[in-house]
Amino acid sequence: MSLIDLDDDQRWVPTHVNVTVLRARGLRTKGKHGSRYLYTIIQVGKEKYTTGLVEKAEVPAWNEECCFELLPGILEDGGRSAYPPGSGDLVFTVMHRVLIGLDVFLGQAIIPLDKIFQDGMCPRDEWLKLHSKAGRKEKERGELQVTVQFTRNNMTASMFDLTMKDKPPMKLVKPRPPFLDHISQWSPLKVRA
């Protein structure tokens, strides 16, 4: 039985997705003399995260983690229809950094988040095949190893109160020590020679 099929009061619905990009293998070489300056862009909807740059590695390893907030209801059956296309997809794009000009696309993998959630099959240290851009001839582009995990951020009422933007900021004033009450202004000590 899927977690989404439980009664409303028993159902566990995640609010966030944690993504870890571990490493890549079999990537195409784009630089002069086989040089590689590689990074990965991770995207959910309009939110993006870019890994650090890995230089001159045959098998680049990032081991970087990021977290994205999920749109309400996006994981439910038919929930995608309420949002723009691609809002419920986790997109990995591997790029080659170029010093002059535009960075070069190496490959892309797309995971539909609603499908993996409903199937209960989150990738854990799984190798994803990288594909060409949509509408382009498919080539061998290598693989990307990732881990995807759904989480729920339970915010209590008191925590919500602290995050309110309408509330004026509270000023913290450090009390003046009583032994300084007789001094009206600070002045440096003068040393006589």
Contact map, one row per residue, 1 for C-alpha under 8 A:
1110100000000000000000000000000000000000000000000000000000000000000000000000000000000000000000000000000000000000000000000000000000000000000000000000000000000000000000000000000000000000000000000
1111110000000000000000000000000000000000000000000000000000000000000000000000000000000000000000000000000000000000000001110000000000000000000000000000000000000000000000000000000000000000000000000
1111110000111000000000000000000000000000000000000000000000000000000000000000000000000000000000000000000000000000000001000000000000000000000000000000000000000000000000000000000000000000000000000
0111110000111000000000000000000000000000000000000000000000000000000000000001000000000000000000000000000000000000000001000000000000000000000000000000000000000000000000000000000000000000000000000
1111111000100000000000000000000000000000000000000000000000000000000000000000000000000000000000000000000000000000000000000000000000000000000000000000000000000000000000000000000000000000000000000
0111111101100000000000000000000000000000000000000000000000000000000000000000000000000000000000000000000000000000000000000000000000000000000000000000000000000000000000000000000000000000000000000
0000111111100000000000000000000000000000000000000000000000000000000000000000000000000000000000000000000000000000000000000000000000000000000000000000000000000000000000000000000000000000000000000
0000011111100000000000000000000000000000000000000000000000000000000000000000000000000000000000000000000000000000000000000000000000000000000000000000000000000000000000000000000000000000000000000
0000001111100000000000000000000000000000000000000000000000000000000000000000000000000000000000000000000000000000000000000000000000000000000000000000000000000000000000000000000000000000000000000
0000011111110000000000000000000000000000000000000000000000000000000000000000000000000000000000000000000000000000000000000000000000000000000000000000000000000000000000000000000000000000000000000
0011111111111000000000000000000000000000000000000000000000000000000000000000000000000000000000000000000000000000000000000000000000000000000000000000000000000000000000000000000000000000000000000
0011000001111100000000000000000000000000000000000000000000000000000000000000000000000000000000000000000000000000000000000000000000000000000000000000000000000000000000000000000000000000000000000
0011000000111110000000000000000000000000000000000000000000000000000000000000000000000000000000000000000000000000000000000000000000000000000000000000000100000000000000000000000000000000000000000
0000000000011111100000000000000000000000000000000000000000000000000001000000000000000000000000000000000000000000000000000000000000000000000000000000011110000000000000000000000000000000000000000
0000000000001111100000000000000000000000000000000000000000000000000011110000000000000000000000000000000000000000000000000000000000000000000000000000011110000000000000000000000000000000000000000
0000000000000111110000000000000000000000000000000000000000000000001111000000000000000000000000000000000000000000000000000000000000000000000000000000011110000000000000000000000000000000000000000
0000000000000111111000000000000000000000000000000000000000000000001111000000000000000000000000000000000000000000000000000000000000000000000000000001111000000000000000000000000000000000000000000
0000000000000001111100000000000000000000000000000000000000000000111100000000000000000000000000000000000000000000000000000000000000000000000000000001111000000000000000000000000000000000000000000
0000000000000000111110000000000000000000000000000000000000000000111000000000000000000000000000000000000000000000000000000000000000000000000000000111100000000000000000000000000000000000000000000
0000000000000000011111000000000000000000000000000000000000000011110000000000000000000000000000000000000000000000000000000000000000000000000000000111000000000000000000000000000000000000000000000
0000000000000000001111100000000000000000000000000000000000000111100000000000000000000000000000000000000000000000000000000000000000000000000000011110000000000000000000000000000000000000000000000
0000000000000000000111110000000000000000000000000000000000001111000000000000000000000000000000000000000000000000000000000000100000000000000000011110000000000000000000000000000000000000000000000
0000000000000000000011111000000000000000000000000000000000111110000000000000000000000000000000000000000000000000000000000000000000000000000000011100000000000000000000000000000000000000000000000
0000000000000000000001111110000000000000000000000000000000111000000000000000000000000000000000000000000000000000000000000000000000000000000001111000000000000000000000000000000000000000000000000
0000000000000000000000111110000000000000000000000000000001110000000000000000000000000000000000000000000000000000000000000000000000000000000001110000000000000000000000000000000000000000000000000
0000000000000000000000011111000000000000000000000000000000100000000000000000000000000000000000000000000000000000000000000000000000000000000011100000000000000000000000000000000000000000000000000
0000000000000000000000011111100000000000000000000000000000000000000000000000000000000000000000000000000001000000000000000000000000000000000011100000000000000000000000000000000000000000000000000
0000000000000000000000000111110000000000000000000000000000000000000000000000000000000000000000000000000001000000000000000000000000000000000011000000000000000000000000000000000000000000000000000
0000000000000000000000000011111001110000000000000000000000000000000000000000000000000000000000000000000000000000000000000000000000000000000000000000000000000000000000000000000000000000000000000
0000000000000000000000000001111101110000000000000000000000000000000000000000000000000000000000010000000100000000000000000000000000000000000000000000000000000000000000000000000000000000000000000
0000000000000000000000000000111111110000000000000000000000000000000000000000000000000000000000010100000000000000000000000000000000000000000000000000000000000000000000000000000000000000000000000
0000000000000000000000000000011111100000000000000000000000000000000000000000000000000000000000000000000000000000000000000000000000000000000000000000000000000000000000000000000000000000000000000
0000000000000000000000000000001111100000000000000000000000000000000000000000000000000000000000000000000000000000000000000000000000000000000000000000000000000000000000000000000000000000000000000
0000000000000000000000000000111111110000000000000000000000000000000000000000000000000000000000000000000000000000000000000000000000000000000000000000000000000000000000000000000000000000000000000
0000000000000000000000000000111111111000000000000000001100000000000000000000000000000000000000000000000000000000000000000000000000000000000000000000000000000000000000000000000000000000000000000
0000000000000000000000000000111001111100000000000000011111000000000000000000000000000000000000011000000000000000000000000000000000000000000000000000000000000000000000000000000000000000000000000
0000000000000000000000000000000000111110000000000000111100000000000000000000000000000000000000011100000000000000000000000000000000000000000000000000000000000000000000000000000000000000000000000
0000000000000000000000000000000000011111000000000000111000010000000000000000000000000000000001111000000000000000000000000000000000000000000000000000000000000000000000000000000000000000000000000
0000000000000000000000000000000000001111100000000111110000000000000000000000000000000000000001111000000000000000000000000000000000000000000000000000000000000000000000000000000000000000000000000
0000000000000000000000000000000000000111110000000111000000000000000000000000000000000000000111100000000000000000000000000000000000000000000000000000000000000000000000000000000000000000000000000
0000000000000000000000000000000000000011111000011110000000000000000000000000000000000000001111100000000000000000000000000000000000000000000000000000000000000000000000000000000000000000000000000
0000000000000000000000000000000000000001111100011100000000000000000000000000000000000000011110000000000000000000000000000000000000000000000000000000000000000000000000000000000000000000000000000
0000000000000000000000000000000000000000111111111000000000000000000000000000000000000000111100000000000000000000000000000000000000000000000000000000000000000000000000000000000000000000000000000
0000000000000000000000000000000000000000011111110000000000000000000100000000000000000111111000000000000000000000000000000000000000000000000000000000000000000000000000000000000000000000000000000
0000000000000000000000000000000000000000001111100000000000000000000000000000000000000111110000000000000000000000000000000000000000000000000000000000000000000000000000000000000000000000000000000
0000000000000000000000000000000000000000001111110000000000000000000000000000000000000010000000000000000000000000000000000000000000000000000000000000000000000000000000000000000000000000000000000
0000000000000000000000000000000000000000001111111000000000000000000100000000000000000000000000000000000000000000000000000000000000000000000000000000000000000000000000000000000000000000000000000
0000000000000000000000000000000000000000111101111100000000000000000000000000000000000000000000000000000000000000000000000000000000000000000000000000000000000000000000000000000000000000000000000
0000000000000000000000000000000000000000111000111110000000000000010000000000000000000000000000000000000000000000000000000000000000000000000000000000000000000000000000000000000000000000000000000
0000000000000000000000000000000000000011110000011111000000000000000000000000000000000000000000000000000000000000000000000000000000000000000000000000000000000000000000000000000000000000000000000
0000000000000000000000000000000000000011100000001111100000000101000000000000000000000000000000000000000000000000000000000000000000000000000000000000000000000000000000000000000000000000000000000
0000000000000000000000000000000000000011000000000111110000000100000000000000000000000000000000000000000000000000000000000000000000000000000000000000000000000000000000000000000000000000000000000
0000000000000000000000000000000000001110000000000011111000000000000000000000000000000000000000000000000000000000000000000000000000000000000000000000000000000000000000000000000000000000000000000
0000000000000000000000000000000000011110000000000001111110011100000000000000000000000000000000000000000000000000000000000000000000000000000000000000000000000000000000000000000000000000000000000
0000000000000000000000000000000000111100000000000000111110010000000000000000000000000000000000000000000000000000000000000000000000000000000000000000000000000000000000000000000000000000000000000
0000000000000000000000000000000000111000000000000000011111000000000000000000000000000000000000000000000000000000000000000000000000000000000000000000000000000000000000000000000000000000000000000
0000000000000000000000000000000000010000000000000000011111110000000000000000000000000000000000000000000000000000000000000000000000000000000000000000000000000000000000000000000000000000000000000
0000000000000000000000001000000000010000000000000000000111110000000000000000000000000000000000000000000000000000000000000000000000000000000000000000000000000000000000000000000000000000000000000
0000000000000000000000111100000000000000000000000000000011111000000000000000000000000000000000000000000000000000000000000000000000000000000000000000000000000000000000000000000000000000000000000
0000000000000000000000111000000000000100000000000000011011111100000000000000000000000000000000000000000000000000000000000000000000000000000000000000000000000000000000000000000000000000000000000
0000000000000000000001110000000000000000000000000000010000111110000000000000000000000000000000000000000000000000000000000000000000000000000000000000000000000000000000000000000000000000000000000
0000000000000000000011100000000000000000000000000011010000011111000000000000000000000000000000000000000000000000000000000000000000000000000000000000000000000000000000000000000000000000000000000
0000000000000000000111100000000000000000000000000000000000001111100000000000000000000000000000000000000000000000000000000000000000000000000000000000000000000000000000000000000000000000000000000
0000000000000000000111000000000000000000000000000010000000000111110000000000000000000000000000000000000000000000000000000000000000000000000000000000000000000000000000000000000000000000000000000
0000000000000000011110000000000000000000000000000000000000000011111000000000000000000000000000000000000000000000000000000000000000000000000000000000000000000000000000000000000000000000000000000
0000000000000000011100000000000000000000000000001000000000000001111100000000000000000000000000000000000000000000000000000000000000000000000000000000000000000000000000000000000000000000000000000
0000000000000001111000000000000000000000000000000000000000000000111110000000000000000000000000000000000000000000000000000000000000000000000000000000000000000000000000000000000000000000000000000
0000000000000001110000000000000000000000000100100000000000000000011111000000000000000000000000000000000000000000000000000000000000000000000000000000000000000000000000000000000000000000000000000
0000000000000011100000000000000000000000000000000000000000000000001111100000000000000000000000000000000000000000000000000000000000000000000000000000000000000000000000000000000000000000000000000
0000000000000111100000000000000000000000000000000000000000000000000111110100000000000000000000000000000000000000000000000000000000000000000000000000000000000000000000000000000000000000000000000
0000000000000010000000000000000000000000000000000000000000000000000011111100000000000000000000000000000000000000000000000000000000000000000000000000000000000000000000000000000000000000000000000
0000000000000010000000000000000000000000000000000000000000000000000001111100000000000000000000000000000000000000000000000000000000000000000000000000000000000000000000000000000000000000000000000
0000000000000000000000000000000000000000000000000000000000000000000000111111001100000000000000000000000000000000000000000000000000000000000000000000000000000000000000000000000000000000000000000
0000000000000000000000000000000000000000000000000000000000000000000001111111001100100011000000000000000000000000010000000000000000000000000000000000000000000000000000000000000000000000000000000
0000000000000000000000000000000000000000000000000000000000000000000000001111101100000001000000000000000000000000111011000000000000000000000000000000000000000000000000000000000000000000000000000
0001000000000000000000000000000000000000000000000000000000000000000000001111111100000000000000000000000000000000010001000000000000000000000000000000000000000000000000000000000000000000000000000
0000000000000000000000000000000000000000000000000000000000000000000000000011111100000000000000000000000000000000010000000000000000000000000000000000000000000000000000000000000000000000000000000
0000000000000000000000000000000000000000000000000000000000000000000000000001111110000000000000000000000000000000000000000000000000000000000000000000000000000000000000000000000000000000000000000
0000000000000000000000000000000000000000000000000000000000000000000000001111111111100000000000000000000000000000000000000000000000000000000000000000000000000000000000000000000000000000000000000
0000000000000000000000000000000000000000000000000000000000000000000000001111111111111011000000000000000000000000000000000000000000000000000000000000000000000000000000000000000000000000000000000
0000000000000000000000000000000000000000000000000000000000000000000000000000011111111000000000000000000000000000000000000000000000000000000000000000000000000000000000000000000000000000000000000
0000000000000000000000000000000000000000000000000000000000000000000000000000001111110000000000000000000000000000000000000000000000000000000000000000000000000000000000000000000000000000000000000
0000000000000000000000000000000000000000000000000000000000000000000000000100001111111010000000000000000000000000000000000000000000000000000000000000000000000000000000000000000000000000000000000
0000000000000000000000000000000000000000000000000000000000000000000000000000000111111110000000000000000000000000000000000000000000000000000000000000000000000000000000000000000000000000000000000
0000000000000000000000000000000000000000000000000000000000000000000000000000000110111111000000000000000000000000000000000000000000000000000000000000000000000000000000000000000000000000000000000
0000000000000000000000000000000000000000000110000000000000000000000000000000000000011111100000000000000000000000000000000000000000000000000000000000000000000000000000000000000000000000000000000
0000000000000000000000000000000000000000000111000000000000000000000000000100000100111111100000000000000000000000000000000000000000000000000000000000000000000000000000000000000000000000000000000
0000000000000000000000000000000000000000000110000000000000000000000000000110000100001111110000000000000000000001110000000000000000000000000000000000000000000000000000000000000000000000000000000
0000000000000000000000000000000000000000001110000000000000000000000000000000000000000111111000000000000000000111100000000000000000000000000000000000000000000000000000000000000000000000000000000
0000000000000000000000000000000000000000011110000000000000000000000000000000000000000001111100000000000000000111100000000000000000000000000000000000000000000000000000000000000000000000000000000
0000000000000000000000000000000000000000111100000000000000000000000000000000000000000000111110000000000000011110000000000000000000000000000000000000000000000000000000000000000000000000000000000
0000000000000000000000000000000000000001111000000000000000000000000000000000000000000000011111000000000000011100000000000000000000000000000000000000000000000000000000000000000000000000000000000
0000000000000000000000000000000000000001110000000000000000000000000000000000000000000000001111100000000011111000000000000000000000000000000000000000000000000000000000000000000000000000000000000
0000000000000000000000000000000000000111100000000000000000000000000000000000000000000000000111110000000011110000000000000000000000000000000000000000000000000000000000000000000000000000000000000
0000000000000000000000000000000000000111100000000000000000000000000000000000000000000000000011111000001111100000000000000000000000000000000000000000000000000000000000000000000000000000000000000
0000000000000000000000000000011000011110000000000000000000000000000000000000000000000000000001111100001111000000000000000000000000000000000000000000000000000000000000000000000000000000000000000
0000000000000000000000000000000000011110000000000000000000000000000000000000000000000000000000111110011100000000000000000000000000000000000000000000000000000000000000000000000000000000000000000
0000000000000000000000000000001000001000000000000000000000000000000000000000000000000000000000011111111100000000000000000000000000000000000000000000000000000000000000000000000000000000000000000
0000000000000000000000000000000000000000000000000000000000000000000000000000000000000000000000001111100000000000000000000000000000000000000000000000000000000000000000000000000000000000000000000
0000000000000000000000000000000000000000000000000000000000000000000000000000000000000000000000000111110000000000000000000000000000000000000000000000000000000000000000000000000000000000000000000
0000000000000000000000000000000000000000000000000000000000000000000000000000000000000000000000000111111000000000000000000000000000000000000000000000000000000000000000000000000000000000000000000
0000000000000000000000000000000000000000000000000000000000000000000000000000000000000000000000001101111100000000000000000000000000000000000000000000000000000000000000000000000000000000000000000
0000000000000000000000000000000000000000000000000000000000000000000000000000000000000000000000111100111110000000000000000000000000000000000000000000000000000000000000000000000000000000000000000
0000000000000000000000000000010000000000000000000000000000000000000000000000000000000000000000111100011111000000000000000000000000000000000000000000000000000000000000000000000000000000000000000
0000000000000000000000000000000000000000000000000000000000000000000000000000000000000000000011110000001111100000000000000000000000000000000000000000000000000000000000000000000000000000000000000
0000000000000000000000000011000000000000000000000000000000000000000000000000000000000000000011110000000111110000000000000000000000010000000010000000000000000000000000000000000000000000000000000
0000000000000000000000000000000000000000000000000000000000000000000000000000000000000000000011100000000011111000000000000000000001111000000011000000000000000000000000000000000000000000000000000
0000000000000000000000000000000000000000000000000000000000000000000000000000000000000000001111000000000001111100000000000000000001111000000000000000000000000000000000000000000000000000000000000
0000000000000000000000000000000000000000000000000000000000000000000000000000000000000000001110000000000000111110000000000000000111100000000000000000000000000000000000000000000000000000000000000
0000000000000000000000000000000000000000000000000000000000000000000000000000000000000000111100000000000000011111000000000000000000000000000000000000000000000000000000000000000000000000000000000
0000000000000000000000000000000000000000000000000000000000000000000000000000000000000000111000000000000000001111100100000000000000000000000000000000000000000000000000000000000000000000000000000
0000000000000000000000000000000000000000000000000000000000000000000000000000000000000001110000000000000000000111111100000000000000000000000000000000000000000000000000000000000000000000000000000
0000000000000000000000000000000000000000000000000000000000000000000000000010000000000001110000000000000000000011111110000000000000000000000000000000000000000000000000000000000000000000000000000
0000000000000000000000000000000000000000000000000000000000000000000000000111100000000001000000000000000000000001111111000000000000000000000000000000000000000000000000000000000000000000000000000
0000000000000000000000000000000000000000000000000000000000000000000000000010000000000000000000000000000000000001111111100000000000000000000000000000000000000000000000000000000000000000000000000
0000000000000000000000000000000000000000000000000000000000000000000000000000000000000000000000000000000000000011111111111100000000000000000000000000000000000000000000000000000000000000000000000
0000000000000000000000000000000000000000000000000000000000000000000000000010000000000000000000000000000000000000111111111100000000000000000000000000000000000000000000000000000000000000000000000
0111000000000000000000000000000000000000000000000000000000000000000000000011000000000000000000000000000000000000011111111000000000000000000000000000000000000000000000000000000000000000000000000
0100000000000000000000000000000000000000000000000000000000000000000000000000000000000000000000000000000000000000001111111000000000000000000000000000000000000000000000000000000000000000000000000
0100000000000000000000000000000000000000000000000000000000000000000000000000000000000000000000000000000000000000000111111100000000000000000000000000000000000000000000000000000000000000000000000
0000000000000000000000000000000000000000000000000000000000000000000000000000000000000000000000000000000000000000000111111110000000000000000000000000000000000000000000000000000000000000000000000
0000000000000000000000000000000000000000000000000000000000000000000000000000000000000000000000000000000000000000000110011111000000000000000000000011100000000000000000000000000000000000000000000
0000000000000000000000000000000000000000000000000000000000000000000000000000000000000000000000000000000000000000000000001111110000000000000000000111100000000000000000000000000000000000000000000
0000000000000000000000000000000000000000000000000000000000000000000000000000000000000000000000000000000000000000000000000111110000000000000000000111000000000000000000000000000000000000000000000
0000000000000000000001000000000000000000000000000000000000000000000000000000000000000000000000000000000000000000000000000011111000000000000000001110000000000000000000000000000000000000000000000
0000000000000000000000000000000000000000000000000000000000000000000000000000000000000000000000000000000000000000000000000011111100000000000000001110000000000000000000000000000000000000000000000
0000000000000000000000000000000000000000000000000000000000000000000000000000000000000000000000000000000000000000000000000000111110000000000000111100000000000000000000000000000000000000000000000
0000000000000000000000000000000000000000000000000000000000000000000000000000000000000000000000000000000000001000000000000000011111000000000000111100000000000000000000000000000000000000000000000
0000000000000000000000000000000000000000000000000000000000000000000000000000000000000000000000000000000000001000000000000000001111100000000011110000000000000000000000000000000000000000000000000
0000000000000000000000000000000000000000000000000000000000000000000000000000000000000000000000000000000000111000000000000000000111110000000111110000000000000000000000000000000000000000000000000
0000000000000000000000000000000000000000000000000000000000000000000000000000000000000000000000000000000000111000000000000000000011111000011110000000000000000000000000000000000000000000000000000
0000000000000000000000000000000000000000000000000000000000000000000000000000000000000000000000000000000001110000000000000000000001111101111010000000000000000000000000000000000000000000000000000
0000000000000000000000000000000000000000000000000000000000000000000000000000000000000000000000000000000000110000000000000000000000111111000000000000000000000000000000000000000000000000000000000
0000000000000000000000000000000000000000000000000000000000000000000000000000000000000000000000000000000000000000000000000000000000011111000000000000000000000000000000000000000000000000000000000
0000000000000000000000000000000000000000000000000000000000000000000000000000000000000000000000000000000000000000000000000000000000001111100000000000000000000000000000000000000000000000000000000
0000000000000000000000000000000000000000000000000000000000000000000000000000000000000000000000000000000000000000000000000000000000011111110000000000000000000000000000000000000000000000000000000
0000000000000000000000000000000000000000000000000000000000000000000000000000000000000000000000000000000000000000000000000000000000010011111000000000000000000000000000000000000000000000000000000
0000000000000000000000000000000000000000000000000000000000000000000000000000000000000000000000000000000000000000000000000000000000110001111100000000000000000000000000000000000000000000000000000
0000000000000000000000000000000000000000000000000000000000000000000000000000000000000000000000000000000000000000000000000000000000110000111110000000000000000000000000000000000000000000000000000
0000000000000000000000000000000000000000000000000000000000000000000000000000000000000000000000000000000000000000000000000000000001100000011111000000000000000000000000000000000000000000000000000
0000000000000000000000000111000000000000000000000000000000000000000000000000000000000000000000000000000001100000000000000000000011110000001111100000000000000000000000000000000000000000000000000
0000000000000000000000011111000000000000000000000000000000000000000000000000000000000000000000000000000000100000000000000000000011000000000111110000000000000000000000000000000000000000000000000
0000000000000000000000011110000000000000000000000000000000000000000000000000000000000000000000000000000000000000000000000000001111000000000011111000000000000000000000000000000000000000000000000
0000000000000000000011111000000000000000000000000000000000000000000000000000000000000000000000000000000000000000000000000000001111000000000001111100000000000000000000000000000000000000000000000
0000000000000000000011110000000000000000000000000000000000000000000000000000000000000000000000000000000000000000000000000000111100000000000000111110000000000000000000000000000000000000000000000
0000000000000000001111100000000000000000000000000000000000000000000000000000000000000000000000000000000000000000000000000011111100000000000000011111000000000000000000000000000000000000000000000
0000000000000000001111000000000000000000000000000000000000000000000000000000000000000000000000000000000000000000000000000111110000000000000000001111100000000000000000000000000000000000000000000
0000000000000000111100000000000000000000000000000000000000000000000000000000000000000000000000000000000000000000000000000111000000000000000000000111110000000000000000000000000000000000000000000
0000000000000000111000000000000000000000000000000000000000000000000000000000000000000000000000000000000000000000000000000110000000000000000000000011111000000000000000000000000000000000000000000
0000000000000111110000000000000000000000000000000000000000000000000000000000000000000000000000000000000000000000000000000000000000000000000000000001111100000000000000000000000000000000000000000
0000000000000111110000000000000000000000000000000000000000000000000000000000000000000000000000000000000000000000000000000000000000000000000000000000111110000000000000000000000000000000000000000
0000000000001111000000000000000000000000000000000000000000000000000000000000000000000000000000000000000000000000000000000000000000000000000000000000011111000000000000000000000000000000000000000
0000000000000111000000000000000000000000000000000000000000000000000000000000000000000000000000000000000000000000000000000000000000000000000000000000001111100000000000000000000000000000000000000
0000000000000000000000000000000000000000000000000000000000000000000000000000000000000000000000000000000000000000000000000000000000000000000000000000000111110000000000000000000000000000000000000
0000000000000000000000000000000000000000000000000000000000000000000000000000000000000000000000000000000000000000000000000000000000000000000000000000000011111011000000000000000000000000000000000
0000000000000000000000000000000000000000000000000000000000000000000000000000000000000000000000000000000000000000000000000000000000000000000000000000000001111111000000000000000000000000000000000
0000000000000000000000000000000000000000000000000000000000000000000000000000000000000000000000000000000000000000000000000000000000000000000000000000000000111111100000000000000000000000000000000
0000000000000000000000000000000000000000000000000000000000000000000000000000000000000000000000000000000000000000000000000000000000000000000000000000000000011111110000000000000000000000000000000
0000000000000000000000000000000000000000000000000000000000000000000000000000000000000000000000000000000000000000000000000000000000000000000000000000000000111111111000000000000000000000000000000
0000000000000000000000000000000000000000000000000000000000000000000000000000000000000000000000000000000000000000000000000000000000000000000000000000000000111111111100000000000000000000000000000
0000000000000000000000000000000000000000000000000000000000000000000000000000000000000000000000000000000000000000000000000000000000000000000000000000000000001111111100000000000000000000000000000
0000000000000000000000000000000000000000000000000000000000000000000000000000000000000000000000000000000000000000000000000000000000000000000000000000000000000111111100000000000000000000000000000
0000000000000000000000000000000000000000000000000000000000000000000000000000000000000000000000000000000000000000000000000000000000000000000000000000000000000011111110000000000000000000000000000
0000000000000000000000000000000000000000000000000000000000000000000000000000000000000000000000000000000000000000000000000000000000000000000000000000000000000001111111100000000000000000000000000
0000000000000000000000000000000000000000000000000000000000000000000000000000000000000000000000000000000000000000000000000000000000000000000000000000000000000000001111110000000000000000000000000
0000000000000000000000000000000000000000000000000000000000000000000000000000000000000000000000000000000000000000000000000000000000000000000000000000000000000000000111110000000000000000000000000
0000000000000000000000000000000000000000000000000000000000000000000000000000000000000000000000000000000000000000000000000000000000000000000000000000000000000000000111111000000000000000000000000
0000000000000000000000000000000000000000000000000000000000000000000000000000000000000000000000000000000000000000000000000000000000000000000000000000000000000000000011111100000000000000000000000
0000000000000000000000000000000000000000000000000000000000000000000000000000000000000000000000000000000000000000000000000000000000000000000000000000000000000000000000111110000000000000000000000
0000000000000000000000000000000000000000000000000000000000000000000000000000000000000000000000000000000000000000000000000000000000000000000000000000000000000000000000011111000000000000000000000
0000000000000000000000000000000000000000000000000000000000000000000000000000000000000000000000000000000000000000000000000000000000000000000000000000000000000000000000001111100000000000000000000
0000000000000000000000000000000000000000000000000000000000000000000000000000000000000000000000000000000000000000000000000000000000000000000000000000000000000000000000000111110000000000000000000
0000000000000000000000000000000000000000000000000000000000000000000000000000000000000000000000000000000000000000000000000000000000000000000000000000000000000000000000000011111000000000000000000
0000000000000000000000000000000000000000000000000000000000000000000000000000000000000000000000000000000000000000000000000000000000000000000000000000000000000000000000000001111100000000000000000
0000000000000000000000000000000000000000000000000000000000000000000000000000000000000000000000000000000000000000000000000000000000000000000000000000000000000000000000000000111110000000000000000
0000000000000000000000000000000000000000000000000000000000000000000000000000000000000000000000000000000000000000000000000000000000000000000000000000000000000000000000000000011111011000000000000
0000000000000000000000000000000000000000000000000000000000000000000000000000000000000000000000000000000000000000000000000000000000000000000000000000000000000000000000000000001111111000000000000
0000000000000000000000000000000000000000000000000000000000000000000000000000000000000000000000000000000000000000000000000000000000000000000000000000000000000000000000000000000111111000000000000
0000000000000000000000000000000000000000000000000000000000000000000000000000000000000000000000000000000000000000000000000000000000000000000000000000000000000000000000000000000011111100000000000
0000000000000000000000000000000000000000000000000000000000000000000000000000000000000000000000000000000000000000000000000000000000000000000000000000000000000000000000000000000111111110000000000
0000000000000000000000000000000000000000000000000000000000000000000000000000000000000000000000000000000000000000000000000000000000000000000000000000000000000000000000000000000111111111000000000
0000000000000000000000000000000000000000000000000000000000000000000000000000000000000000000000000000000000000000000000000000000000000000000000000000000000000000000000000000000000111111000000000
0000000000000000000000000000000000000000000000000000000000000000000000000000000000000000000000000000000000000000000000000000000000000000000000000000000000000000000000000000000000011111110000000
0000000000000000000000000000000000000000000000000000000000000000000000000000000000000000000000000000000000000000000000000000000000000000000000000000000000000000000000000000000000001111110000000
0000000000000000000000000000000000000000000000000000000000000000000000000000000000000000000000000000000000000000000000000000000000000000000000000000000000000000000000000000000000000011111000000
0000000000000000000000000000000000000000000000000000000000000000000000000000000000000000000000000000000000000000000000000000000000000000000000000000000000000000000000000000000000000011111100000
0000000000000000000000000000000000000000000000000000000000000000000000000000000000000000000000000000000000000000000000000000000000000000000000000000000000000000000000000000000000000000111110000
0000000000000000000000000000000000000000000000000000000000000000000000000000000000000000000000000000000000000000000000000000000000000000000000000000000000000000000000000000000000000000011111000
0000000000000000000000000000000000000000000000000000000000000000000000000000000000000000000000000000000000000000000000000000000000000000000000000000000000000000000000000000000000000000001111100
0000000000000000000000000000000000000000000000000000000000000000000000000000000000000000000000000000000000000000000000000000000000000000000000000000000000000000000000000000000000000000000111110
0000000000000000000000000000000000000000000000000000000000000000000000000000000000000000000000000000000000000000000000000000000000000000000000000000000000000000000000000000000000000000000011111
0000000000000000000000000000000000000000000000000000000000000000000000000000000000000000000000000000000000000000000000000000000000000000000000000000000000000000000000000000000000000000000001111
0000000000000000000000000000000000000000000000000000000000000000000000000000000000000000000000000000000000000000000000000000000000000000000000000000000000000000000000000000000000000000000000111
